[in-house]
């Protein structure tokens, strides 16, 4: 015990606390800038574009989010885990190999999107969706390259560099949107091109700061792109199924609304979801913030303390999200006018309905993080396996009965299904099993 206390004292020196405090602050700034960029783009496009044109952008952007999920589990997460653990002395070669993997995988997918956009343009001349798909195909490799470069900054524990890149991207894209709007050049295609150009600038700056902008050297043994690809697949293959199911449960309504109700309906649905996305980001950030504390309690075997914290986190997030939804219900019309200038006034009542999504997410968050901390991640696959068919089935039925309101209700039902499964999984889960096992290991 005395040795452990002395070791903790060495770790928690004022100098090290200052360093980690600064890194945590820069991480929050980076996340805020990244979320702010997405919020600003969607807000300005929804305000300035016709609903059909913004609907095309929303459908293409939903496709981008779908692809980004695979990029996360096959590149970003493996790099965050394997990089510091196995390649500490050769991170430069490792990062270059990850960039090569990114170029091969995402480049091929980008080619498919470009071909699909050309075919769609020939099949349905004048459709705004064709331009959106083409623009997304051009921008996709660069958008995801910026995400890859930002994650590299976290691997080398330089979140301030990531924040600098995110700030450059936000400034460039927002200024560019005003320029495009001023000259009447704003469209889904040009918006995606602008985002791609901003990503090129941001990723170029980050790669330069990481010393990767110059021409790479010959890959070291064991750090070739083929070896890295195999390693990434070995780590991420079990997460692919969960990613597919999560994307289906959260994005299916946008695609189905565009297919059954038209691109304009998809644009309205996405625009009315923008306020709830802010609260959803807050909920997600809160979950990531409490996860280390939950993991510490699990490592110490403090299971009752962990359960108590999980309940308090879920309760606090639910109360906060309910207050947000109630305030939005009272001020829906005024909020819509501030954000969109009365353009979607007839649909403002959808905003508090969609604000029930972060209520469900908040209820689930404490229990979800408790199970993650106790090293039981399979619940995630189970929850998404239930939510995916619920989301698709409810979207088809609800839109048939209630139109656009049905699509919004289906989104809420899908998140509610995740919350219910997570809660009952938590109730049935013995969080102390792994803790007992680990107590005989390195923690003892």
C-alpha positions in Angstrom: 0.0 0.0 0.0 2.8 2.4 0.9 4.5 1.7 -2.5 1.2 2.3 -4.3 0.7 5.6 -2.4 4.3 6.8 -3.2 3.7 5.9 -6.9 0.5 7.8 -6.9 2.2 10.8 -5.4 4.8 10.7 -8.1 2.1 10.6 -10.8 0.0 13.4 -9.2 2.6 16.1 -9.0 1.5 19.7 -9.7 3.6 19.8 -12.9 1.9 16.6 -14.3 -1.5 17.8 -13.2 -1.0 21.0 -15.1 0.1 19.1 -18.2 -2.9 16.8 -18.1 -5.2 19.6 -17.2 -4.0 21.6 -20.3 -4.4 18.5 -22.5 -7.9 17.9 -21.2 -8.8 21.5 -21.9 -7.4 21.4 -25.4 -9.3 18.2 -26.0 -12.6 19.8 -25.0 -11.7 22.8 -27.2 -11.0 20.5 -30.2 -14.3 18.6 -29.7 -16.2 21.9 -29.4 -14.7 23.3 -32.6 -15.3 20.1 -34.5 -19.0 19.9 -33.3 -19.3 23.6 -33.9 -18.2 23.2 -37.5 -20.8 20.5 -38.2 -23.5 22.5 -36.5 -22.6 25.7 -38.4 -22.6 23.9 -41.8 -25.9 22.2 -41.3 -27.5 25.4 -39.8 -26.4 27.7 -42.6 -27.2 25.3 -45.4 -30.7 24.5 -43.9 -31.3 28.3 -43.6 -30.1 29.3 -47.1 -30.9 26.3 -49.3 -34.3 25.2 -50.6 -35.6 22.2 -48.7 -35.1 19.8 -51.6 -31.5 20.9 -52.1 -30.7 20.7 -48.4 -32.5 17.3 -48.3 -30.1 16.0 -51.0 -27.2 17.3 -48.8 -28.7 15.6 -45.7 -29.0 12.3 -47.5 -25.4 12.5 -48.8 -24.2 13.6 -45.4 -26.0 10.6 -43.8 -24.1 8.4 -46.2 -20.9 10.1 -45.1 -21.7 9.4 -41.4 -22.3 5.7 -42.4 -18.9 5.4 -44.0 -17.2 7.3 -41.2 -18.3 4.6 -38.8 -16.3 2.0 -40.6 -13.4 4.4 -40.9 -13.5 4.8 -37.1 -13.5 1.1 -36.2 -11.0 0.0 -39.0 -8.5 2.9 -38.7 -9.0 5.4 -35.9 -9.7 3.1 -33.0 -7.0 0.5 -33.9 -4.5 3.3 -34.4 -5.4 4.8 -31.0 -4.9 1.4 -29.3 -2.0 -0.2 -31.2 0.0 2.9 -31.9 1.0 3.8 -28.4 1.3 0.1 -27.3 3.4 -1.3 -30.2 4.9 1.4 -32.2 6.2 4.0 -29.7 9.6 4.3 -31.3 8.4 4.2 -34.9 5.2 6.2 -34.9 6.3 8.1 -38.1 6.5 5.0 -40.2 3.3 3.7 -38.5 1.3 6.8 -39.3 2.5 6.8 -42.9 1.3 3.2 -43.2 -2.1 4.2 -41.8 -2.3 7.0 -44.3 -1.6 4.5 -47.1 -4.4 2.2 -45.7 -6.7 5.2 -45.6 -5.9 6.1 -49.2 -6.5 2.6 -50.5 -9.8 2.0 -48.7 -11.4 5.4 -48.8 -10.0 6.1 -52.3 -11.8 3.0 -53.7 -15.0 4.0 -52.0 -14.7 7.5 -53.3 -14.4 6.2 -56.8 -17.6 4.2 -56.3 -19.5 7.3 -55.1 -18.2 9.4 -58.0 -19.4 6.7 -60.5 -22.7 6.5 -58.7 -23.2 10.2 -58.9 -22.5 10.2 -62.6 -24.9 7.4 -63.2 -27.6 9.1 -61.1 -27.1 12.4 -63.0 -27.6 10.6 -66.3 -30.6 8.6 -65.0 -32.3 11.5 -63.2 -31.2 14.8 -64.9 -31.5 17.8 -62.7 -31.7 15.9 -59.5 -29.9 17.7 -56.6 -29.0 14.3 -55.2 -26.6 13.6 -58.1 -24.6 16.8 -57.3 -24.6 15.9 -53.6 -23.3 12.4 -54.2 -20.6 13.7 -56.6 -19.5 16.4 -54.1 -19.5 13.8 -51.3 -17.4 11.5 -53.5 -14.8 14.2 -54.0 -14.8 15.4 -50.4 -14.9 12.0 -48.6 -11.1 11.1 -48.7 -10.1 14.6 -47.4 -12.8 14.8 -44.7 -11.8 11.5 -43.3 -8.0 12.3 -43.7 -8.6 15.3 -41.4 -10.2 13.0 -38.9 -7.3 10.6 -39.2 -4.7 13.4 -38.7 -6.6 14.7 -35.7 -6.5 11.3 -34.1 -2.8 11.0 -34.7 -2.4 14.2 -32.7 -4.1 12.4 -29.8 -1.9 9.4 -30.2 1.2 11.6 -29.6 -0.7 13.5 -26.9 -0.9 16.8 -28.7 -4.6 17.8 -28.6 -3.6 21.4 -28.9 -2.4 20.6 -32.5 -5.8 18.9 -33.2 -7.6 22.0 -31.9 -5.6 24.2 -34.2 -6.5 22.1 -37.2 -10.2 22.1 -36.2 -10.2 25.9 -35.7 -8.7 26.3 -39.2 -11.3 24.1 -40.7 -14.2 25.9 -38.9 -13.0 29.3 -40.0 -12.4 28.3 -43.6 -15.7 26.5 -44.1 -17.9 29.1 -42.4 -16.2 32.0 -44.3 -16.5 30.0 -47.5 -20.2 29.4 -47.0 -20.8 33.1 -46.7 -18.8 33.7 -49.9 -20.7 31.0 -51.8 -24.0 32.4 -50.5 -23.1 35.9 -51.5 -22.3 35.0 -55.1 -25.2 32.6 -55.4 -22.9 29.5 -55.9 -24.3 27.6 -52.9 -25.3 24.0 -53.7 -24.8 20.6 -52.3 -21.9 20.0 -54.7 -20.1 23.2 -53.8 -20.8 22.8 -50.1 -19.1 19.4 -50.1 -16.2 20.7 -52.2 -15.7 23.5 -49.7 -15.7 21.1 -46.8 -13.2 19.0 -48.7 -10.9 22.0 -49.3 -11.1 22.9 -45.7 -10.2 19.4 -44.7 -7.1 19.5 -47.1 -5.9 22.6 -45.3 -6.5 21.3 -41.8 -5.0 17.8 -42.5 -2.0 19.4 -44.3 -1.4 21.6 -41.2 -1.7 18.7 -38.8 0.5 16.4 -40.9 3.1 19.1 -41.1 3.1 19.6 -37.4 3.5 15.9 -36.9 6.5 15.8 -39.3 4.6 13.7 -41.9 4.2 16.3 -44.7 7.6 15.5 -46.2 8.1 12.6 -48.4 8.0 9.4 -46.4 10.9 7.0 -46.0 10.9 3.3 -46.8 8.5 1.5 -44.4 10.2 -0.4 -41.5 9.7 -4.1 -41.1 6.4 -4.8 -39.5 5.1 -1.3 -40.3 4.1 -1.9 -44.0 0.6 -0.9 -45.0 -0.3 -4.6 -45.5 0.8 -5.5 -42.0 -1.1 -2.5 -40.5 -4.2 -3.3 -42.5 -4.2 -6.9 -41.2 -3.7 -5.6 -37.7 -6.5 -3.0 -38.0 -8.9 -5.7 -39.4 -8.1 -8.1 -36.5 -8.9 -5.4 -34.0 -11.9 -3.8 -35.7 -13.7 -6.7 -37.3 -15.9 -7.4 -34.3 -17.0 -3.8 -34.2 -18.1 -3.7 -37.8 -21.5 -5.4 -37.2 -22.3 -3.0 -34.3 -21.4 -0.1 -36.6 -23.7 -1.3 -39.4 -26.6 -1.8 -37.0 -26.1 1.5 -35.3 -26.0 3.3 -38.6 -29.2 1.6 -39.7 -31.0 2.5 -36.5 -30.0 6.2 -36.6 -29.8 7.0 -40.3 -32.5 4.8 -41.9 -35.2 7.5 -41.3 -33.3 10.1 -43.4 -33.0 7.7 -46.3 -36.6 6.4 -46.0 -38.0 9.9 -45.7 -36.2 10.9 -48.9 -37.4 7.8 -50.7 -41.0 7.9 -49.6 -41.7 11.6 -48.8 -39.2 13.3 -51.1 -35.8 15.1 -50.6 -37.6 18.2 -49.2 -39.0 16.1 -46.3 -35.5 14.7 -45.6 -34.2 18.3 -45.5 -36.9 19.4 -43.1 -36.3 16.4 -40.9 -32.6 17.1 -40.7 -33.1 20.8 -40.1 -35.6 20.2 -37.2 -33.1 17.8 -35.7 -30.3 20.4 -35.4 -31.2 21.7 -31.9 -31.4 18.1 -30.5 -28.0 17.3 -32.0 -26.5 19.9 -29.7 -27.9 18.2 -26.6 -26.9 14.8 -27.9 -23.3 16.0 -28.3 -23.4 17.2 -24.6 -24.7 13.8 -23.5 -22.0 12.0 -25.5 -19.3 14.3 -24.1 -20.6 13.6 -20.5 -20.3 9.9 -21.1 -16.8 10.1 -22.3 -15.9 12.3 -19.3 -17.2 9.9 -16.7 -15.8 6.7 -18.3 -12.3 7.0 -16.8 -13.8 7.5 -13.3 -16.0 4.5 -13.8 -13.1 2.4 -15.0 -11.1 3.4 -11.9 -13.9 2.2 -9.6 -14.1 -1.0 -11.5 -10.4 -1.6 -11.2 -10.6 -1.0 -7.5 -13.5 -3.4 -7.2 -15.8 -0.6 -5.9 -18.8 -2.0 -7.7 -21.4 -0.4 -5.5 -19.8 2.9 -6.0 -19.8 2.3 -9.7 -23.5 1.5 -9.7 -24.3 4.5 -7.7 -22.4 6.8 -10.1 -24.1 5.2 -13.1 -27.5 5.9 -11.6 -26.6 9.5 -10.8 -25.2 10.1 -14.3 -28.2 8.7 -16.0 -30.6 10.7 -13.7 -28.7 13.9 -14.2 -28.6 13.6 -17.9 -32.3 12.7 -18.2 -33.2 15.7 -16.0 -31.0 18.1 -18.1 -32.3 16.7 -21.4 -36.0 16.9 -20.2 -35.4 20.5 -19.2 -34.0 21.2 -22.7 -36.9 19.5 -24.4 -39.4 21.4 -22.3 -37.8 24.7 -23.0 -37.7 23.9 -26.7 -41.4 23.0 -26.6 -42.2 26.4 -25.1 -39.9 28.3 -27.4 -40.1 26.1 -30.6 -41.5 28.9 -32.8 -39.0 31.5 -31.6 -36.1 29.1 -31.9 -37.1 28.2 -35.4 -37.3 31.9 -36.3 -33.9 32.6 -34.8 -32.3 29.6 -36.6 -34.1 29.6 -39.9 -36.0 32.9 -40.2 -39.4 31.3 -40.4 -38.6 29.0 -43.3 -39.7 25.9 -41.4 -42.3 27.5 -39.1 -44.9 24.9 -40.0 -42.7 22.2 -38.7 -41.2 23.9 -35.6 -43.2 21.5 -33.4 -41.0 18.7 -34.6 -38.0 20.1 -32.7 -39.2 19.2 -29.2 -40.3 15.8 -30.4 -36.8 15.2 -31.7 -35.4 16.6 -28.5 -36.6 13.4 -26.8 -33.7 11.6 -28.5 -31.1 13.1 -26.1 -33.5 12.2 -23.2 -33.3 8.5 -24.2 -29.6 8.8 -24.8 -29.1 10.4 -21.5 -31.0 7.7 -19.6 -28.9 5.1 -21.4 -25.5 6.8 -20.9 -24.7 6.1 -17.2 -25.6 2.4 -17.5 -23.8 2.1 -20.9 -20.6 3.6 -19.6 -20.8 1.4 -16.5 -20.9 -1.7 -18.7 -18.1 -0.4 -20.9 -16.0 0.3 -17.8 -16.6 -3.2 -16.5 -15.2 -4.6 -19.8 -18.5 -6.0 -21.1 -18.8 -4.3 -24.5 -21.1 -7.0 -26.1 -24.1 -5.1 -24.8 -23.5 -2.6 -27.5 -24.0 -5.1 -30.3 -27.1 -6.4 -28.6 -28.7 -3.0 -28.2 -28.0 -2.1 -31.8 -29.3 -5.5 -33.0 -32.6 -4.7 -31.4 -32.7 -1.0 -32.4 -32.0 -1.5 -36.1 -35.1 -3.6 -37.0 -37.2 -1.4 -34.6 -35.9 1.7 -36.4 -36.6 0.5 -39.9 -39.9 -1.1 -39.1 -41.2 1.8 -37.2 -40.0 4.3 -39.8 -42.0 2.4 -42.6 -45.1 2.1 -40.5 -45.1 5.5 -38.9 -44.3 7.4 -42.1 -47.2 5.5 -43.8 -49.5 6.7 -41.0 -48.2 10.1 -40.0 -45.8 11.2 -42.8 -42.8 13.3 -41.6 -44.0 13.2 -38.0 -43.7 9.4 -38.2 -40.1 9.7 -39.3 -39.3 11.9 -36.2 -41.2 9.5 -34.0 -39.3 6.5 -35.4 -36.0 8.2 -34.5 -37.2 8.6 -30.9 -38.4 5.0 -30.8 -35.1 3.7 -32.1 -33.1 5.5 -29.3 -35.7 4.4 -26.8 -35.1 0.8 -27.8 -31.4 1.2 -27.2 -32.0 2.8 -23.8 -34.3 -0.1 -22.7 -31.9 -2.8 -23.9 -29.0 -1.1 -22.2 -30.9 -0.7 -18.9 -32.1 -4.3 -18.7 -28.6 -5.5 -19.8 -27.2 -3.4 -16.9 -29.7 -4.9 -14.4 -28.8 -8.4 -15.5 -25.1 -7.8 -15.7 -22.7 -8.8 -12.9 -20.3 -5.9 -13.0 -18.1 -7.4 -10.4 -17.1 -10.6 -12.3 -14.2 -9.1 -14.2 -13.2 -7.0 -11.1 -12.7 -10.2 -9.1 -10.7 -11.7 -11.8 -8.5 -8.7 -12.2 -7.8 -8.4 -8.5 -5.4 -11.3 -8.8 -3.6 -9.7 -11.7 -1.4 -6.6 -12.1 -3.7 -4.5 -9.9 -3.1 -6.5 -6.8 
